[in-house]
Amino acid sequence: MIAQTDLGWIAHSILHGSGWGCVLRVEAHFDESGTDAAEITLAGYLFEAERIDPFGAQWNEVLARYDVPYFHMVDCAHGAKPFEKLDKINRIKLQMQLMALIKRYAINGIVCNITNVPDNAGASYLEGVKGAVKVALDWADKAAYSGKIGYFFEAGASGQGLAEVHFGEIAKDPASSAAHRYAGHAFVPKLGNPGVQAADLLAWQYHNFTKKRATASLARLDMRALLRHPHHISDQCGDPPREPKIQSVRESRDRIETVHYLPKAKPGVKYAEIHPEEDFTAFSGSSPGATLACPNCFRAVAENCPPKMFSDIVIRCWCGTRCLIPPMLPPFVRY
């Protein structure tokens, strides 16, 4: 059982117990970002109900290794509490290890990005909630999923009351409940609830991208690495950095990612040679394709790379690591 706060644990248990476990197979966990900006993002992940507990247990193990009580992307990015004791490299390593768990356990990412009205942020939040649910239902239709969905949101948004009323109306109307595949909903705190912490990571990353989109800046490398995993994206304000992708529950169980690791630079050596036992240990994932990963900071530094490359190509990661790409860069597949 995930070590959750009382409120989160009760909500989680209600949807699993009292007969729900027979019909509920998917949980949708969401968070919002940008309630005071021009665009608001509601984003999160779909999980098989029976896999949310092992996901949460491993998520909490990673947090414990870095001695932080929960994950909050904006604070991790800037080294604010509770991440102030971690240097930049360790904050990145923490983030990338959590992203690897998302890729391993989540069925599909869900993103809904809409125009925000900051003077009426509650109404905008409600529209974002409705939009995110619509994207999740579209995933269900296209992935041929016929079961119910339990909806979890991080508590505390200014429009939570409006959303509670909205879900209450769905719950009371059998036709609406069936149309929404409604198994129940809950607004839970971030602390102790890894599902909404994962949603927070995605919501912040996507909203950060929307703020830079007008300047034609490329999406952050860590976001591009995250979006290698299937994400179903509905963006009313512009083009997403990746084409929307959908995978079924069954397909997600078989998903793997091929990662070509860069050799790690050694002290006193201009460029590194490959040392598989030492260097091929980081950046694991679970979506199709190949990427080059920096073994120092765990960040993707190149994508869609062929297995054969010229030996004189040198990649310098933003963290300062310089790596010489060998003629044959062996792939390392992680399940």
N, C-alpha and C positions, 0 to 999 in steps of 0.2 A: 504494500500500500504506500502511496506517495505520502511523504510527510507534509501535510497541508495544514493551513489554518482551519479552524473549526468551520467557518462559513464555506470555504472551498471544499472541504471534505464532505460536509453534509450535502451540498449541491451535487457533487460527484457521485455520492452514494445513492441519492434519491433516483438518479437517472439509471443507475446500475441495478438497484434493488427493486423490490415490490413488483416483480414481473417484467420490469423494463428490460432486464438483461436478455430476455428471450427475443425481443424485437429490435433493440437498439444495437446497431453495429458501428455507427459513425458519430463522432463528436466533432463539432466545429468550434474552434477557439479563436476569438477575435480581440483586437485592440485597435485604438484609433490614434491618429497623429495629425496635427495641423489644425486643431480647433480654433486657433487664432490667426490662421493664414488664409491665403486666397483659395487654396484647395485643401480638402480634408480627405484623408485616407483611412478606410476601414480595411484591415487585412488580417489574415490569420491562416490557420492550417486545419485540414481535415485529418483525423486519426481514427483508426479502428478502435472501438471501445476497449477491446481486450489488450491493445498494445499501448494505451495511454499510461498505464501504471509502470510497465518496464521502461518506457520512454522517460517518465518523470523520475524514476529511481536513478537512472543513469545521468539525467540532467542535474539532479541534486548532488550526485557524486562529483561531477565536474565543478560545480559551484563550491563544494566543500574543499576541493583541492586548492582552490584559489582564495578560500576564506571570505567569500561574499555570500550574503543571505538570499539574494535573488538577482535576476538579470534585468537591467534597464539600459537599453541601447544608448540613449543619449548620454547618460552618466558614464557608461563604459567608454564611449568615444572620446569624452573630454576629461576622463580621469577624476570625475567628481565622486562624492560619497555614494555608495560604499566601496568604490574602486580606487580611492585615492592612494592606497598603499601599493598598487600594482603599476609598474612602469608600462610604457606604451606597448612593448613587445609582448608582455604577459597579458595585457588586455586584449590584444589581437589574438593571441593563442587561445585564450578563454573563449572569445567570440567564435573562432573558427572551429573549435571542438564542439561547441553547442550547435553550430550550423551543420556539422557532420551528423549529429544526432537527429536534427530535423530531416536531413536528407534520407537518413536510414529509416525513420519511423513514420514520417508524415505521408499520407496518401497523395495530397495535392495542396499547393498553396492557393489561397483565394485573395484577390485584391480588388477593391472597389475604390476608385478615386473620382471625386465629384467636386464641383464648384462649392465653395464654402461661403456662408454669409456670417462673418464674425459677429455682427450685431444680433444675430439670432442663431448662435452656435448650437443650441439645443435642437432646433428644427433641422439644422444641417446634419447633426449627428444622427438623428432619427432617419433621415434620408440615406445616410451612409450605411446604417444598420440594415435598412430595407434592401439597399443595393447589394451589400455583402451577402445577405441571405439569398437574394436572387441569383447571384453568381454561383453560390453553393448549390442551389437547386438546378441551375443549368449544368453544372458539373455532374450532378446525379443523373440527369436525363441523358447526357452524352456518354457517360460512363456506364450506363445501363444498371445503375444502382437503384434497387427498389425498396430499400429499408427506410427506417426513420433516422432523423438527425437530432441530436441534442445540441443546443446552442449555448455557448459560454462566452461572456464578454467581461472585460476587466471593469470592475466597479469604479464609480467616481466621476464618470463623464457628465458634463452639464445636461445632456439630454437623456440621462438614464431613466428618469421618471416617465418621459414620453415613450421611451422604448418599452418600459415595463407595461404601460397601458396597451401598447401595440401588441405585445406578445400575449397579454391577458385576453385581448379580443380574439386572437388566433386560437388560444386554448379553449375558449368557450364555444367556438363555432366548428362543428365536426368537419364541414366541407373545407373551411380555411385551414384547419389543422392537418387534414389529409393533403391539401395542396402544398403545404409547407413542410410536409414529412415531419411534423412537429412531434418530438418526443419529450420536450421540456426545455426550459432555459434557466440560466442563472447568471447573475452578475457577481463575480468573485474577485477578491483582492489579488494583486500581483504576487505578494509574498506567499510562498507555498503552493503556487499553481503554475507549474512549468508550461502548460499549454498556452496560457495567456502571456507568459514571458516570451515564448517563441513567437507569438503573434506580435508582441511589442517590437521584437527585433526586425521583423518584416515590415511592419507599419512605418517604423522610423526610417528604415532604408529606402522604402519606396517614396515616402514623403520628401526625404532629403533629395532624391532624384528629381522630383517635380519642381522643387525650388530652383534647381540649376538648369532645368530643361530649356528655359528661354535663352540661356547663354550658349546653348549648343555644347555644353560640357558633357563629357562622357560620364556614364554612371560609374559610381565607385567600383573598384575591382572586387571588393568583398560582396557587393550586391550582385554583380555579374556572376560571381561564383555561386552565390545562393540561388539565383534564377536559372542555373543549369538544371535544377530540380524542376519538375512540372509545376507551373503556376498558371491558374486560370485568371486572367486579368481583364477587368473592365475599367477603362480610363476615359472618362467623358471630356477630359481637358487636353489631351494630346496623345502622342504615340508612346507606348511603353518601350522600355529598353530591350525587351524580348517579346517574341510572338507568344501569345497565350498557348499553353499546353495542358492537355488533360490526360490523366492515366486512371485506369480503373483500380479498384481495391486489389484485384488479382495481379494486375501488371505491376503495381507498386511493390508487391512482395518480392518480385523477381528483379527489381531494378538494381543495376550496378553502375559504377562510374570507373572509367579507366583514367588513371592519373599518371602523368609523366613527371617524375620529380626531378628538379634541378639538383645537381651535386652541390654539396655544401662547401663553401670556402673554408680552408684550413689556415690557421696562423702561419705566416711565413711562406705561404704558397700563393702565387699570383692568381691562379684560377684552380678550381678544385678538380680532382678526379672523383669518379663515382665510388662510393663506399656503401654498398647496399645495406649492410648490417647497421650502419650508423645513420644513413641519410634517408632511407626509404621508409620512414616511420610516421610521417606527419599526415596532413591533408587527406583524410578519407572522405568518401562521399558515396552517393548511391543513385546517380542519374546517368543516362547514357552519354557517351562522348569522352573526350580527352582534354586535359588541361595541363599546363605547366605550373607547378607549385613551388614557391620559395620555401626551402626547408628551414629557414631561420624564423620567418614571421608567419608561415603557414598560409600566406595569401597567394591567390592565383595571379600570375604575372603575364600569362599568355594563354590563348584559347585556341581550340580547334587545330592543334599543332600536329603535323604529320610525324610518324615515327622516325623518319630519316631527316637529318638536318646536317648542314655544313658545320664542320668542327671549329670554324673561326667565328661563329656567332656568339657574342657575349651579351647576356641579359643582366641589367642592373636593376634589382628590385628597389622600390622606394625606400625600403629599410636600410639600404646600403650594401646588401649582399650582392656580390658579382659572381656570376656563374658562367662557365664555358660549356656550351651545349655540345655534347659528343656526337659523332656521326650517327650512331645508333643509340637512341635514348630508350632504354627498355621500359615498357609500361608496367605498372604495378596495380593490379586490380584488387580493390577492397570491397567486400560484401557488407 
